[in-house]
Amino acid sequence: MRSTFLFCVLIVTSFSLAAQEYNQFDADGKRHGKWRKRYENSDQIRYEGTFDHGKEVGEFKFYKPSSGDSPTAIKTFSKDNDTVQIKYYTKKGKVISEGLMFKKDRIGMWTYYHNGSNKVMMTEEYKLGKLNGQQLTYFENGQLTEKTSFVDGKRQGERVMYSEKGTVLKEFKYDNDQLHGLTKYYDTDGNLIIEGNYKRDRKDGIWKYYENGRLIEQKSYPLQNRG
C-alpha cells in the first residue's frame, strides 16, 4: 500500500515539475524560458517556443485547432535582430512556402512550392512588405511559365509568359502597374501572331495581325466611332 502511495506521489510530482518548465516569467513580469499555449477548452497546442526576457528566440511552432502534432508554421527568431525565418506546412508536413520577415513585413526572397511537392512553383522578391524585383512562376517540370518585374509593389518593365516547352507566348511592358509599350503574342511554335502598343492600359496606334508569317490585318486604335 505504501509503495502504491509513493508511486502516485512521484507521478504527481513529475507532472508538476514538467508543468513548471513552461510559461514562466522573469522578475520584470516578462515571459522567459519555454512557453506552450493551448487553444481555449482544448488540449490542442496553439504555439510553443522559447522566450528570452520577453523576446522570442529560436524556433516557434504554431498549430491550427485540428492540426494535431503537425505544426502548420515554424518561425525561427533571431536573438540579435527582428528578422524571422518562416516556413508554412501542409497537414502532411510538406513545405508550402518559406521566406523572411522583418517585424510584420516580408523581405528578401520568398519561395512557394507545388501542392504536396518539393518542386518550386514561384519565387518572388520583397522589400519591406512590397514586391520588388522579379516574380518567377514555374511549371512542375521546372520550366519557367511567367516572369514579371516589380518595383515598390507595382508591375514595372517586362512581363513574359512561356509555354511548357519554353516557347515565348506573350510579351508585355508595364509602367506603374499599367500596360504601356509594345505587346507581342506568339503561337505555340513561337511565330508572331499579334503586335501593337498599349498606352496606359489602352490599345494605341497600329496593331498588326499575322498568319503564317504574313501580315493579314491592321487596326488603328483608339477605334473611330462609326455613327
C-alpha positions in Angstrom: 0.0 0.0 0.0 2.8 2.3 0.9 4.6 1.6 -2.3 1.5 2.4 -4.3 1.1 5.7 -2.5 4.7 6.6 -3.1 4.3 5.8 -6.8 1.3 8.1 -7.1 3.2 10.9 -5.3 6.1 10.5 -7.8 3.7 10.7 -10.7 2.0 13.8 -9.5 5.4 15.4 -8.6 6.8 14.7 -12.1 3.7 16.2 -13.8 4.1 19.3 -11.6 7.7 19.7 -12.4 7.0 19.3 -16.1 4.3 22.0 -15.9 6.7 24.3 -14.1 9.1 24.1 -17.0 6.7 26.1 -19.1 5.0 29.5 -19.1 7.3 31.2 -16.6 8.0 34.9 -16.1 11.2 36.8 -15.1 11.4 39.3 -12.3 10.0 42.0 -14.5 7.0 40.0 -15.5 8.2 39.2 -18.9 7.8 35.7 -20.4 11.0 33.8 -20.0 12.0 30.3 -20.9 9.9 27.6 -22.6 6.3 28.6 -23.3 3.4 26.5 -24.5 -0.1 27.8 -25.1 -3.2 25.7 -25.9 -6.5 26.6 -27.5 -9.2 27.5 -25.1 -11.1 24.5 -23.8 -8.9 22.2 -25.8 -5.7 20.0 -25.4 -4.5 21.2 -28.8 -1.3 23.2 -28.6 -1.6 26.7 -30.2 2.1 27.5 -30.2 5.3 26.5 -28.4 8.7 28.1 -28.2 11.2 29.9 -26.0 11.3 33.5 -24.7 14.4 35.4 -23.5 13.1 38.0 -21.2 10.0 38.8 -23.3 11.6 38.3 -26.7 11.0 35.2 -28.9 14.2 33.4 -29.7 14.9 30.3 -31.7 12.2 28.1 -33.1 8.5 28.6 -32.5 5.9 26.1 -33.7 2.3 27.1 -34.5 -0.7 24.8 -34.8 -4.2 25.0 -36.1 -7.1 23.8 -33.9 -7.2 20.5 -35.8 -3.6 20.0 -36.8 -2.6 17.5 -34.0 1.1 17.2 -33.6 2.0 18.6 -37.0 2.8 22.3 -37.0 1.3 24.5 -39.8 4.0 27.1 -39.4 7.5 27.3 -37.9 9.1 30.6 -37.2 12.8 30.9 -36.3 13.6 34.1 -34.4 17.0 35.8 -34.2 18.2 36.9 -30.8 20.1 39.8 -32.2 17.5 41.4 -34.6 13.9 41.4 -35.6 14.4 39.2 -38.7 12.3 36.0 -38.7 12.6 33.0 -40.9 9.2 31.4 -41.6 8.0 28.1 -43.2 4.4 27.2 -43.8 3.4 23.5 -43.9 0.6 21.2 -45.1 -1.1 18.8 -42.7 1.3 16.1 -44.1 4.4 18.2 -43.3 5.2 19.4 -46.8 6.5 22.9 -47.0 4.0 25.3 -48.7 6.1 28.4 -48.7 9.1 30.0 -46.9 10.9 33.3 -46.6 11.9 36.1 -44.3 10.0 38.8 -42.4 11.2 41.9 -40.7 8.7 42.6 -38.0 5.4 42.4 -39.9 6.9 42.9 -43.4 8.1 40.3 -45.9 11.6 40.9 -47.1 14.0 39.2 -49.5 13.3 36.1 -51.4 10.1 34.1 -50.8 9.6 30.6 -52.3 6.4 28.7 -52.9 6.0 25.0 -53.8 3.7 23.0 -55.9 1.0 21.2 -53.9 2.4 18.2 -52.0 5.8 18.6 -53.7 9.2 20.0 -53.1 9.2 21.5 -56.6 9.3 25.2 -56.8 6.1 26.8 -58.1 7.1 30.5 -57.7 9.8 32.8 -56.3 9.4 36.5 -55.6 11.4 39.3 -54.0 10.2 41.7 -51.3 11.3 44.9 -49.9 9.6 46.0 -46.6 6.4 44.2 -47.5 6.2 45.1 -51.1 7.1 43.1 -54.2 10.4 44.5 -55.5 12.3 42.6 -58.2 11.4 39.6 -60.3 8.5 37.3 -59.7 9.1 33.9 -61.4 6.5 31.2 -61.8 7.3 27.6 -62.9 5.5 24.5 -64.3 6.0 21.3 -62.3 8.6 20.2 -64.9 10.8 23.2 -63.8 10.2 25.2 -67.0 9.6 28.9 -66.4 5.9 29.9 -67.2 5.9 33.6 -66.3 8.4 36.3 -65.5 7.3 39.7 -64.1 9.2 42.6 -62.8 8.0 44.7 -59.8 9.1 48.0 -58.3 7.6 49.1 -55.0 4.7 46.6 -55.2 3.7 47.5 -58.8 4.5 45.8 -62.1 7.2 47.8 -63.9 9.0 46.8 -67.1 8.9 43.4 -68.7 6.4 40.6 -68.3 6.9 37.4 -70.3 4.8 34.2 -70.5 6.1 30.9 -71.7 4.7 27.5 -72.9 5.6 24.3 -71.0 8.2 23.7 -73.7 9.9 27.1 -73.1 8.4 28.9 -76.1 7.6 32.6 -75.6 3.9 33.1 -75.9 3.3 36.7 -74.7 5.4 39.8 -74.1 4.2 42.9 -72.3 5.6 46.1 -71.0 4.3 47.8 -67.8 4.7 51.3 -66.3 3.5 51.9 -62.8 1.3 48.8 -62.9 -0.3 49.7 -66.3 0.2 48.2 -69.7 2.4 50.7 -71.5 4.5 50.0 -74.5 5.0 47.2 -77.1 3.0 44.0 -76.7 3.5 40.8 -78.7 1.6 37.5 -78.9 3.1 34.3 -80.4 1.7 30.8 -81.3 2.9 27.6 -79.6 5.6 27.4 -82.3 7.0 30.8 -81.5 5.6 32.6 -84.6 4.5 36.2 -84.1 0.7 36.5 -84.5 -0.2 39.9 -82.9 1.8 43.0 -82.1 0.9 46.5 -81.0 1.3 49.2 -78.4 -0.6 50.0 -75.2 -0.8 53.4 -73.7 -1.9 53.5 -70.0 -3.8 50.2 -70.3 -5.4 51.0 -73.6 -4.5 49.9 -77.1 -2.9 52.7 -79.0 -1.8 53.2 -82.6 -1.4 50.5 -85.3 -2.0 46.8 -84.2 -0.8 44.2 -86.7 -2.2 40.6 -87.1 -0.2 37.8 -88.8 -0.9 34.4 -90.1 1.8 32.0 -91.2 4.3 34.9 -91.0 2.2 37.1 -93.3 0.5 40.4 -92.3 -3.2 39.8 -92.8 -4.8 42.7 -90.9 -4.1 46.1 -89.3 -6.2 48.1 -86.9 -5.8 51.6 -85.6 -6.6 52.4 -82.0 -8.4 54.1 -80.5 -11.2 52.9 -82.8 -13.1 55.7 -84.5 -16.8 55.9 -83.9 -18.8 54.7 -86.9 -22.1 56.6 -86.2 
